[in-house]
């Protein structure tokens, strides 16, 4: 484990921004503008991307001011995959692409967690959007029963297909509540599924695990290391997550001590 020194302490090494691994992707579910600006200006050093969750961007007052804040701080952003799916089911993909371009997005999320969209067709949209954007795809379903019926080998197949289609990263679904996808309805992580994904020879740098709470964040840091890519991080968890990554909180305190 490479380390860095901070006041004489040996801590896990963290790449400086812009970085390709160790991403912290924060979810905005419609927080007030001033709170948004305060958090980003105070903690933006530890934020790599902000996702405007599901379809909130269409009803968020002063969205442009939030985006201006992120651009000023050099933080990338994208709209939730559910919004892509809404445009898809209404045959309005061209309008969605225009919406992303109008807001100067460099990233888009392509998913099929709710809409009746096969992974093969999702792959075609990944390839299409990859010509103009960096694509984050998502594997897993919003419906917990549908996700539980998807066996690990299919999760792995879908992840590999998305990467082959041109996705820069593949996100494993957990929802903002941590109750579907890689999690059970009660919030428990599907440990066997995660082990099989990690053993599948997929580039770990290309995987992003949704981890909206400390328990999930801790598990992925323990399994993958400080520079695991994590998404759906709440605003209040930005600084606490960084302390977990650095072994500065009880949950990971001894993890990086030799």
C-alpha beads as a LAMMPS data file, in Angstrom:
LAMMPS data file: protein, C-alpha beads

258 atoms
257 bonds

1 atom types
1 bond types

-500.0 500.0 xlo xhi
-500.0 500.0 ylo yhi
-500.0 500.0 zlo zhi

Masses

1 110.0

Atoms # bond

1 1 1 0.000 0.000 0.000
2 1 1 1.556 3.291 -1.049
3 1 1 1.301 6.011 1.553
4 1 1 1.493 9.727 1.937
5 1 1 2.605 11.734 4.955
6 1 1 0.313 14.133 6.788
7 1 1 1.757 15.755 9.909
8 1 1 4.048 12.739 10.191
9 1 1 1.260 10.163 9.815
10 1 1 1.459 7.427 7.191
11 1 1 -1.830 7.468 5.322
12 1 1 -3.051 5.685 2.181
13 1 1 -2.129 7.524 -1.001
14 1 1 -4.895 9.441 -2.756
15 1 1 -4.460 10.800 -6.274
16 1 1 -5.044 14.501 -6.732
17 1 1 -7.848 15.707 -8.970
18 1 1 -8.590 15.222 -11.759
19 1 1 -8.252 11.522 -10.997
20 1 1 -9.409 8.383 -12.742
21 1 1 -9.727 6.172 -9.659
22 1 1 -10.819 6.710 -6.100
23 1 1 -13.804 8.660 -7.386
24 1 1 -16.361 10.105 -4.998
25 1 1 -19.617 10.679 -6.876
26 1 1 -22.087 12.710 -4.826
27 1 1 -25.839 12.576 -5.432
28 1 1 -27.952 15.742 -5.384
29 1 1 -31.563 14.831 -4.714
30 1 1 -32.703 18.443 -4.903
31 1 1 -30.948 20.166 -2.012
32 1 1 -31.315 23.965 -1.707
33 1 1 -28.960 26.084 -3.786
34 1 1 -27.151 27.784 -0.897
35 1 1 -26.578 24.478 0.863
36 1 1 -25.330 23.006 -2.416
37 1 1 -22.894 25.882 -2.912
38 1 1 -21.702 25.831 0.698
39 1 1 -20.968 22.107 0.640
40 1 1 -19.231 22.179 -2.729
41 1 1 -17.118 25.200 -1.833
42 1 1 -16.188 23.648 1.519
43 1 1 -15.704 20.009 0.504
44 1 1 -15.346 20.065 -3.277
45 1 1 -11.712 19.018 -3.013
46 1 1 -13.001 15.514 -2.278
47 1 1 -15.793 15.458 -4.882
48 1 1 -15.097 14.172 -8.397
49 1 1 -18.589 14.231 -9.885
50 1 1 -22.091 15.252 -8.887
51 1 1 -25.106 13.331 -10.114
52 1 1 -28.390 15.207 -10.290
53 1 1 -30.434 12.213 -9.180
54 1 1 -33.076 10.525 -11.325
55 1 1 -35.260 13.277 -12.907
56 1 1 -34.628 16.028 -10.357
57 1 1 -32.827 18.220 -12.880
58 1 1 -36.118 18.947 -14.645
59 1 1 -37.730 20.389 -11.507
60 1 1 -34.700 21.777 -9.651
61 1 1 -34.970 25.566 -9.299
62 1 1 -31.835 27.405 -10.396
63 1 1 -30.181 24.318 -11.823
64 1 1 -27.972 26.541 -13.947
65 1 1 -26.566 28.172 -10.811
66 1 1 -25.685 24.792 -9.341
67 1 1 -23.928 23.847 -12.562
68 1 1 -22.103 27.189 -12.616
69 1 1 -20.855 26.465 -9.099
70 1 1 -19.526 23.068 -10.175
71 1 1 -17.873 24.455 -13.273
72 1 1 -16.204 27.172 -11.219
73 1 1 -14.801 24.517 -8.885
74 1 1 -13.791 22.129 -11.668
75 1 1 -16.257 19.408 -10.645
76 1 1 -17.936 17.358 -13.363
77 1 1 -21.635 16.490 -13.262
78 1 1 -24.276 14.419 -15.021
79 1 1 -27.973 13.650 -14.919
80 1 1 -29.345 10.441 -13.423
81 1 1 -29.864 7.472 -15.700
82 1 1 -33.577 7.386 -14.926
83 1 1 -33.919 10.652 -16.842
84 1 1 -32.275 9.030 -19.871
85 1 1 -34.770 6.170 -19.537
86 1 1 -37.727 8.572 -19.448
87 1 1 -36.585 10.187 -22.691
88 1 1 -36.003 6.705 -24.131
89 1 1 -39.517 5.367 -23.462
90 1 1 -40.983 8.484 -25.097
91 1 1 -38.669 8.198 -28.141
92 1 1 -36.991 11.507 -27.321
93 1 1 -33.319 10.500 -27.125
94 1 1 -32.310 13.315 -29.466
95 1 1 -33.927 15.802 -27.087
96 1 1 -32.080 14.227 -24.150
97 1 1 -28.759 14.507 -25.938
98 1 1 -29.519 18.140 -26.718
99 1 1 -30.415 18.739 -23.050
100 1 1 -27.037 17.348 -21.956
101 1 1 -25.168 19.410 -24.535
102 1 1 -27.031 22.582 -23.572
103 1 1 -25.869 22.086 -19.994
104 1 1 -22.309 21.384 -21.170
105 1 1 -22.180 17.920 -19.620
106 1 1 -19.020 15.928 -20.232
107 1 1 -20.570 12.815 -18.703
108 1 1 -23.866 10.987 -19.232
109 1 1 -25.361 8.006 -17.443
110 1 1 -27.013 5.275 -19.521
111 1 1 -29.090 2.737 -17.606
112 1 1 -31.991 0.319 -17.887
113 1 1 -32.963 0.042 -14.243
114 1 1 -36.630 0.863 -14.841
115 1 1 -37.371 1.076 -18.576
116 1 1 -37.915 -2.065 -20.709
117 1 1 -34.548 -1.747 -22.431
118 1 1 -32.417 -4.807 -23.181
119 1 1 -28.727 -4.714 -22.366
120 1 1 -27.974 -5.187 -26.061
121 1 1 -29.904 -2.061 -26.978
122 1 1 -28.477 -0.213 -24.004
123 1 1 -25.063 -1.049 -25.428
124 1 1 -25.979 0.619 -28.710
125 1 1 -26.916 3.794 -26.831
126 1 1 -23.687 3.619 -24.853
127 1 1 -21.750 3.474 -28.125
128 1 1 -23.785 6.364 -29.526
129 1 1 -23.259 8.663 -26.548
130 1 1 -19.601 7.664 -26.185
131 1 1 -18.916 9.562 -29.399
132 1 1 -19.598 12.881 -27.598
133 1 1 -19.504 12.135 -23.864
134 1 1 -17.825 10.010 -21.256
135 1 1 -20.410 7.363 -20.442
136 1 1 -21.207 5.931 -17.049
137 1 1 -23.432 2.916 -17.566
138 1 1 -25.374 1.217 -14.809
139 1 1 -26.126 -2.460 -14.243
140 1 1 -28.925 -3.647 -11.957
141 1 1 -32.581 -2.844 -11.476
142 1 1 -34.532 -0.467 -9.263
143 1 1 -37.003 -3.238 -8.449
144 1 1 -35.462 -5.417 -5.746
145 1 1 -37.114 -8.638 -6.924
146 1 1 -35.986 -8.106 -10.506
147 1 1 -32.429 -7.518 -9.286
148 1 1 -32.478 -10.614 -7.074
149 1 1 -33.517 -12.695 -10.092
150 1 1 -30.463 -11.505 -12.055
151 1 1 -27.747 -14.118 -11.362
152 1 1 -24.111 -13.078 -10.827
153 1 1 -22.982 -14.391 -14.213
154 1 1 -25.487 -12.071 -15.898
155 1 1 -24.314 -9.104 -13.823
156 1 1 -20.785 -9.857 -14.975
157 1 1 -21.897 -10.331 -18.584
158 1 1 -23.752 -7.008 -18.589
159 1 1 -20.788 -5.166 -17.049
160 1 1 -18.441 -6.593 -19.670
161 1 1 -20.868 -5.769 -22.480
162 1 1 -21.198 -2.163 -21.305
163 1 1 -17.434 -1.705 -21.158
164 1 1 -17.050 -3.249 -24.608
165 1 1 -19.700 -0.856 -25.935
166 1 1 -17.664 2.137 -24.795
167 1 1 -18.607 2.897 -21.199
168 1 1 -15.837 4.641 -19.279
169 1 1 -17.214 3.292 -16.005
170 1 1 -19.929 0.830 -14.993
171 1 1 -21.966 1.577 -11.885
172 1 1 -23.454 -1.258 -9.841
173 1 1 -26.983 -0.346 -8.772
174 1 1 -27.894 0.101 -5.102
175 1 1 -30.318 3.049 -5.363
176 1 1 -29.923 6.126 -3.171
177 1 1 -31.448 4.073 -0.349
178 1 1 -29.174 1.028 -0.599
179 1 1 -32.156 -1.327 -0.916
180 1 1 -31.898 -2.899 -4.375
181 1 1 -29.376 -4.057 -6.957
182 1 1 -26.262 -5.159 -5.073
183 1 1 -28.261 -4.864 -1.829
184 1 1 -31.208 -6.749 -0.455
185 1 1 -34.445 -5.005 0.437
186 1 1 -33.350 -4.755 4.083
187 1 1 -30.145 -2.960 3.088
188 1 1 -27.857 -5.960 3.499
189 1 1 -25.131 -6.171 0.878
190 1 1 -25.223 -9.213 -1.415
191 1 1 -21.744 -10.361 -0.427
192 1 1 -21.637 -13.375 -2.756
193 1 1 -22.556 -11.246 -5.765
194 1 1 -19.836 -8.717 -4.948
195 1 1 -17.230 -11.475 -4.549
196 1 1 -18.093 -12.914 -7.953
197 1 1 -17.905 -9.489 -9.616
198 1 1 -14.522 -8.809 -7.996
199 1 1 -13.230 -12.233 -9.090
200 1 1 -14.330 -11.765 -12.715
201 1 1 -11.130 -10.130 -14.009
202 1 1 -12.927 -6.851 -14.692
203 1 1 -10.719 -3.782 -14.353
204 1 1 -11.532 -2.577 -10.859
205 1 1 -10.720 0.974 -11.951
206 1 1 -13.721 0.786 -14.307
207 1 1 -16.206 -0.264 -11.627
208 1 1 -18.196 2.158 -9.493
209 1 1 -20.109 0.847 -6.495
210 1 1 -23.133 2.746 -5.259
211 1 1 -22.581 3.167 -1.526
212 1 1 -25.047 5.598 0.052
213 1 1 -24.167 4.757 3.666
214 1 1 -21.169 4.149 5.921
215 1 1 -21.638 0.388 6.083
216 1 1 -21.422 -0.011 2.306
217 1 1 -18.599 2.515 1.999
218 1 1 -16.589 0.681 4.637
219 1 1 -17.091 -2.718 3.023
220 1 1 -15.887 -1.583 -0.388
221 1 1 -12.857 0.181 1.080
222 1 1 -12.012 -3.014 2.969
223 1 1 -12.409 -5.166 -0.163
224 1 1 -10.886 -2.899 -2.813
225 1 1 -8.850 -0.256 -0.981
226 1 1 -8.795 3.481 -0.466
227 1 1 -9.108 4.235 -4.156
228 1 1 -12.323 2.336 -4.823
229 1 1 -14.846 4.287 -6.906
230 1 1 -18.007 5.062 -4.907
231 1 1 -21.267 6.704 -5.970
232 1 1 -24.562 7.934 -4.521
233 1 1 -22.593 9.506 -1.687
234 1 1 -24.809 11.898 0.313
235 1 1 -23.702 15.483 0.850
236 1 1 -23.230 14.850 4.568
237 1 1 -20.869 11.929 3.876
238 1 1 -18.234 13.688 1.762
239 1 1 -15.762 14.402 4.573
240 1 1 -16.640 11.266 6.602
241 1 1 -16.028 9.109 3.506
242 1 1 -12.608 10.652 2.974
243 1 1 -11.689 9.800 6.565
244 1 1 -12.752 6.199 5.906
245 1 1 -10.524 6.130 2.833
246 1 1 -7.574 7.356 4.914
247 1 1 -8.056 5.161 7.982
248 1 1 -8.986 8.145 10.124
249 1 1 -12.248 6.655 11.406
250 1 1 -12.747 3.678 13.689
251 1 1 -14.340 1.528 10.965
252 1 1 -11.124 1.462 8.874
253 1 1 -8.661 2.544 11.573
254 1 1 -6.495 -0.608 11.528
255 1 1 -7.023 -1.456 7.868
256 1 1 -3.950 0.360 6.609
257 1 1 -1.629 -0.277 9.555
258 1 1 1.134 -2.753 8.765

Bonds

1 1 1 2
2 1 2 3
3 1 3 4
4 1 4 5
5 1 5 6
6 1 6 7
7 1 7 8
8 1 8 9
9 1 9 10
10 1 10 11
11 1 11 12
12 1 12 13
13 1 13 14
14 1 14 15
15 1 15 16
16 1 16 17
17 1 17 18
18 1 18 19
19 1 19 20
20 1 20 21
21 1 21 22
22 1 22 23
23 1 23 24
24 1 24 25
25 1 25 26
26 1 26 27
27 1 27 28
28 1 28 29
29 1 29 30
30 1 30 31
31 1 31 32
32 1 32 33
33 1 33 34
34 1 34 35
35 1 35 36
36 1 36 37
37 1 37 38
38 1 38 39
39 1 39 40
40 1 40 41
41 1 41 42
42 1 42 43
43 1 43 44
44 1 44 45
45 1 45 46
46 1 46 47
47 1 47 48
48 1 48 49
49 1 49 50
50 1 50 51
51 1 51 52
52 1 52 53
53 1 53 54
54 1 54 55
55 1 55 56
56 1 56 57
57 1 57 58
58 1 58 59
59 1 59 60
60 1 60 61
61 1 61 62
62 1 62 63
63 1 63 64
64 1 64 65
65 1 65 66
66 1 66 67
67 1 67 68
68 1 68 69
69 1 69 70
70 1 70 71
71 1 71 72
72 1 72 73
73 1 73 74
74 1 74 75
75 1 75 76
76 1 76 77
77 1 77 78
78 1 78 79
79 1 79 80
80 1 80 81
81 1 81 82
82 1 82 83
83 1 83 84
84 1 84 85
85 1 85 86
86 1 86 87
87 1 87 88
88 1 88 89
89 1 89 90
90 1 90 91
91 1 91 92
92 1 92 93
93 1 93 94
94 1 94 95
95 1 95 96
96 1 96 97
97 1 97 98
98 1 98 99
99 1 99 100
100 1 100 101
101 1 101 102
102 1 102 103
103 1 103 104
104 1 104 105
105 1 105 106
106 1 106 107
107 1 107 108
108 1 108 109
109 1 109 110
110 1 110 111
111 1 111 112
112 1 112 113
113 1 113 114
114 1 114 115
115 1 115 116
116 1 116 117
117 1 117 118
118 1 118 119
119 1 119 120
120 1 120 121
121 1 121 122
122 1 122 123
123 1 123 124
124 1 124 125
125 1 125 126
126 1 126 127
127 1 127 128
128 1 128 129
129 1 129 130
130 1 130 131
131 1 131 132
132 1 132 133
133 1 133 134
134 1 134 135
135 1 135 136
136 1 136 137
137 1 137 138
138 1 138 139
139 1 139 140
140 1 140 141
141 1 141 142
142 1 142 143
143 1 143 144
144 1 144 145
145 1 145 146
146 1 146 147
147 1 147 148
148 1 148 149
149 1 149 150
150 1 150 151
151 1 151 152
152 1 152 153
153 1 153 154
154 1 154 155
155 1 155 156
156 1 156 157
157 1 157 158
158 1 158 159
159 1 159 160
160 1 160 161
161 1 161 162
162 1 162 163
163 1 163 164
164 1 164 165
165 1 165 166
166 1 166 167
167 1 167 168
168 1 168 169
169 1 169 170
170 1 170 171
171 1 171 172
172 1 172 173
173 1 173 174
174 1 174 175
175 1 175 176
176 1 176 177
177 1 177 178
178 1 178 179
179 1 179 180
180 1 180 181
181 1 181 182
182 1 182 183
183 1 183 184
184 1 184 185
185 1 185 186
186 1 186 187
187 1 187 188
188 1 188 189
189 1 189 190
190 1 190 191
191 1 191 192
192 1 192 193
193 1 193 194
194 1 194 195
195 1 195 196
196 1 196 197
197 1 197 198
198 1 198 199
199 1 199 200
200 1 200 201
201 1 201 202
202 1 202 203
203 1 203 204
204 1 204 205
205 1 205 206
206 1 206 207
207 1 207 208
208 1 208 209
209 1 209 210
210 1 210 211
211 1 211 212
212 1 212 213
213 1 213 214
214 1 214 215
215 1 215 216
216 1 216 217
217 1 217 218
218 1 218 219
219 1 219 220
220 1 220 221
221 1 221 222
222 1 222 223
223 1 223 224
224 1 224 225
225 1 225 226
226 1 226 227
227 1 227 228
228 1 228 229
229 1 229 230
230 1 230 231
231 1 231 232
232 1 232 233
233 1 233 234
234 1 234 235
235 1 235 236
236 1 236 237
237 1 237 238
238 1 238 239
239 1 239 240
240 1 240 241
241 1 241 242
242 1 242 243
243 1 243 244
244 1 244 245
245 1 245 246
246 1 246 247
247 1 247 248
248 1 248 249
249 1 249 250
250 1 250 251
251 1 251 252
252 1 252 253
253 1 253 254
254 1 254 255
255 1 255 256
256 1 256 257
257 1 257 258
